[in-house]
Amino acid sequence: MLRRQVNPTRRGGSFLLSGALHSKSRSSPLLSISLVLVGAIFLIIYACGGSDLLGRRKDAVSRVEGDDFSCTSEVQRAIPVLKKSYGDKMKQILHVGPDSCSVVSKFLREAETEAWGVEPYDIEDANSNCKAQVQKGIIRVADIKFPLPYRAKSFSHVIVSDALDYLSPKYLNKTLPELARVSSEGVVIFTGSPGQQRAKVGQLAKFGRPAKMRSSSWWTRFFTQISLEENEAAIKKFEQAASKLSYKPFCQIFHLSSYH
Ligand SMILES: *[C@@H]1O[C@H](CO)[C@@H](O)[C@H](O)[C@H]1NC(C)=O
């Protein structure tokens, strides 16, 4: 008793703690039963949710980790799939979209294709490697609301990502036929899905307007309006290659045929 009073805080603390432990051990049967119950409920929820729910959650986590997740990074992931599905037909690529420098570098490194790029937005913060590509004319900085500085059918394929989402239908009406014009085989579009978050407020100045994520039926209607056809054979081959390579796209991907 005397000792406790010498150091009241500490002793009091341990006294309280042992009291708590004591009361816990007294109620322990009830406590462990409720713990088992809670555990069981979690297990049931987990089992019913299935691996799909879990898988999607995992995906969401890895996307959030990427923070500046974009369909442009998705293009880079998809290069082996594109290569496998389009094969030798994919000879000269034009990538249109932000961060085109890294996409073009990756195409040059990983696929036996020639590649060029159009950067629709300013690249002041680009690294020296990118600036060198601009100097060599491999990458051009160009507003895609205006005609592209290339002759008709200059490339086998045009791949566009994260750029069309920022255009209103009025401009899409001109830009999309432009992409088809400079390609001989096809246009591959990587675009955001409805509900996806894109472009933080700070980036709005760069893109001009917030991204609009359109549904796949909206796009399909739009393609018909401007007489562009989806390439069914390419779609099938891409799906096959994607499943072989375990590639699961997060963005919507459309395969269009160029004008004939
Ligand atoms: C786009 O072009 C199509 C066909 O040429 C036309 O029907 C449609 O009204 C145009 N849309 C806009 C927003 O200009």
The ligand as an SDF file (V2000), in Angstrom:
LIG
                    3D

 14 14  0  0  0  0  0  0  0  0999 V2000
  -20.2790   14.9840  -86.3670 C   0  0  0  0  0  0  0  0  0  0  0  0
  -20.4090   14.5030  -87.6950 O   0  0  0  0  0  0  0  0  0  0  0  0
  -21.5820   13.7780  -87.9410 C   0  0  0  0  0  0  0  0  0  0  0  0
  -21.5250   13.1860  -89.3600 C   0  0  0  0  0  0  0  0  0  0  0  0
  -20.7140   13.9150  -90.2180 O   0  0  0  0  0  0  0  0  0  0  0  0
  -22.7980   14.6800  -87.7440 C   0  0  0  0  0  0  0  0  0  0  0  0
  -23.9850   13.9660  -87.9610 O   0  0  0  0  0  0  0  0  0  0  0  0
  -22.7630   15.2020  -86.3050 C   0  0  0  0  0  0  0  0  0  0  0  0
  -23.8050   16.1200  -86.1180 O   0  0  0  0  0  0  0  0  0  0  0  0
  -21.4370   15.8910  -86.0080 C   0  0  0  0  0  0  0  0  0  0  0  0
  -21.3960   16.2160  -84.5980 N   0  0  0  0  0  0  0  0  0  0  0  0
  -20.9530   17.4060  -84.1590 C   0  0  0  0  0  0  0  0  0  0  0  0
  -21.0290   17.6410  -82.6940 C   0  0  0  0  0  0  0  0  0  0  0  0
  -20.4950   18.2540  -84.8960 O   0  0  0  0  0  0  0  0  0  0  0  0
  1  2  1  0
  1 10  1  0
  2  3  1  0
  3  4  1  0
  3  6  1  0
  4  5  1  0
  6  7  1  0
  6  8  1  0
  8  9  1  0
  8 10  1  0
 10 11  1  0
 11 12  1  0
 12 13  1  0
 12 14  2  0
M  END
$$$$
